[in-house]
Structure formats: C-alpha cells, structure tokens
Amino acid sequence: MMRVGVVGNLGYADLQTVLRQLGRMAPEAGAELVFEPELQSLLGEHARPFDTAGVDALITLGGDGTLLRAARLLGGREIPILGVNFGQLGFLTACRRDDAELALKRLVAGDFLAESRMVLEAFTTPTKGERWYALNDVVLHIAGKARMMRLRIEADGELVGSFAADGLIASTPTGSTAYSLSAGGPVVDPALDSIVLTPVSAHTLAIRPLLLRPTATVAVNTEGDAAERRLTVDGQTGRSLADGEAMCVRRAPHRVLLVRFPDTSFFRRLRQKLAWTTPGGTEESGAGED
C-alpha cells in the first residue's frame, strides 16, 4: 500500500469534491491517502494527517504554486510529486483535475517517470544561518515601491557586472518558464542543470540574461535603502535584507522529483502551455494524454 500525502489549495470551490472522489477510489488502487492539516476541515475527523517523513509520494491539488509549496514541505526528501492542475497554466503539474483518479492509479502502479529537477539554495552573507530552497526562482527586488537599485553580481568571487535594475531573478531550468520568462529570460530544458540570471528592467541595453554553470555560487550585493530590499523564494517566502547583506544562490544538495507520464515530453508541454504552435492550434493535456 502506497502512502500518498495530499496537499491542496483551499481557494478552489471544487477541491472538496475531488478530495472525496480520490478518497473513495484510493483503497482499490492500492493507496492510503493522508492529508495536510488545512484539508482536514473539508474531510472531517476521519481524514488522517500526514508527516512528510512517512509518505511515499505527494499529490498536489491546485496550481503551480501549490506544487511549489509541497516541494518546500518535503524539506529535501526526494519522493515523487504528482501535480493536478486546478488553475490556468499549470506548467509544473502532470494532469488536469478531471484526470486526477487515473493519475493516482498510474502513480501507484508505477506507470510514470520521475523527472529529477535541480533546486536552488539561497542564503545571505555575512549571516549564513538561514537557508531557503527554490524549485523555480529566487528574486531580489524592491518591496513596496517602483524604484531601481544598483546591483553588483559576482560568480565564484569574480565580478560579472554592475548595473541598475528593478531586480534580479536567479532561476533553475524549471523556473525558466516562470517569472524569468516574463522578464525576457531564455527557456531552458529542465533536464539540464544551470543557474539562469535574468535582470528585471535593467537600465542599460547591454545587459542580457546569463546562463551559468550549475557549480557556481552567485553573490548579489546592492546599494540603496536596506529596509526596501527583499529576497523572495518561489514567490511565496523570504525576507528583507539588512544593511550590508548580500543575496547568494547555488545549486542545492537535493533534488525535486516531478511525476510525468510516459506519453509526455517537455516540448509538447511548451506547445500546449505556451502555445508554441501555428495560429489557432493548441493541444489538450491530461493523465491519459498530455
């Protein structure tokens, strides 16, 4: 019996319906479902809570943000994460909500691929105690005001460049199709390991996104009002930088395993999700055909 932890976004009206459907079919499929505490209010006292150390896989019900949160909950454990898309884009998810039951059956049967994705580790210097981990990106930006700051970027202690911008995005190949893409960054095959640096509205035409080797350690120093500089991880967590602190990123020691089904591919997802097709041509996706 596979123990599957369930993480969900309470903002979706039909979440409870899908939870009950999965709960009914799971035992027959060979799965025991356990739930994050936030979902127990929808399912009552019979819903068993989960400890991330005791699950064999996770299933996320929501969008990409729900999957990013689930990856962070694992705290470095490398187990498969099956994302079920309730939202719009759902680039990281494996199927639509209508295919959730079939996807769970395929997960339990082992009929899936576990794509190993690079993770970024972020920390600050000179204070190195706190660590954050990002499947998508780490962003340095000004909080609350539309203002530029001056950035000084180093890779392994060597100066890369110094320029003014609204911020800087350090992304994984997985995150190259997220905020970095909106800021003009490249699309990177997630099978690669690399660090993508994408400036946000750089105040010079010469500055372009930069692809770095995965073994590099990147340090970003800033100038300006320290109270307004903020480090944000996967759009969900982070903190303000104190005076004299620099943002640093490097490849994390652990990976995240995303469930993909054998009939999927990265380029097919680009065609479906980013409309890389001829005008008027889009493709549907699901657990049976993605």
C-alpha positions, 0 to 999 in steps of 0.5 A: 500500500502506497502512502500518498500525502495530499496537499491542496489549495483551499481557494478552489470551490471544487477541491472538496469534491475531488478530495472525496472522489480520490478518497473513495477510489484510493483503497482499490488502487492500492493507496492510503491517502493522508492529508495536510492539516488545512484539508482536514476541515473539508474531510472531517475527523476521519481524514488522517494527517500526514508527516512528510517523513512517512509518505511515499509520494505527494499529490498536489491539488491546485496550481503551480504554486501549490506544487511549489509549496509541497516541494518546500514541505518535503524539506529535501526528501526526494519522493515523487510529486504528482501535480493536478492542475486546478488553475490556468497554466499549470506548467509544473503539474502532470494532469488536469483535475478531471484526470486526477483518479487515473493519475493516482492509479498510474502513480501507484502502479508505477506507470510514470517517470520521475523527472529529477529537477535541480533546486536552488539554495539561497542564503545571505552573507555575512549571516549564513544561518538561514537557508531557503530552497527554490524549485523555480526562482529566487528574486531580489527586488524592491518591496513596496515601491517602483524604484531601481537599485544598483546591483553588483553580481559576482560568480565564484568571487569574480565580478560579472557586472554592475548595473541598475535594475528593478531586480534580479531573478536567479532561476533553475531550468524549471523556473525558466518558464516562470517569472524569468520568462516574463522578464525576457529570460531564455527557456531552458530544458529542465533536464539540464542543470544551470543557474539562469540570471535574468535582470528585471528592467535593467537600465542599460541595453547591454545587459542580457540574461546569463546562463551559468554553470550549475557549480557556481555560487552567485553573490548579489550585493546592492546599494540603496535603502536596506529596509526596501530590499527583499529576497523572495523564494518561489514567490511565496517566502523570504525576507528583507535584507539588512544593511550590508547583506548580500543575496547568494544562490547555488545549486542545492544538495537535493533534488525535486522529483516531478511525476510525468507520464510516459506519453509526455515530453517537455516540448509538447508541454511548451506547445500546449502551455505556451502555445508554441504552435501555428495560429489557432492550434493548441493541444489538450493535456491530461493523465491519459494524454498530455 
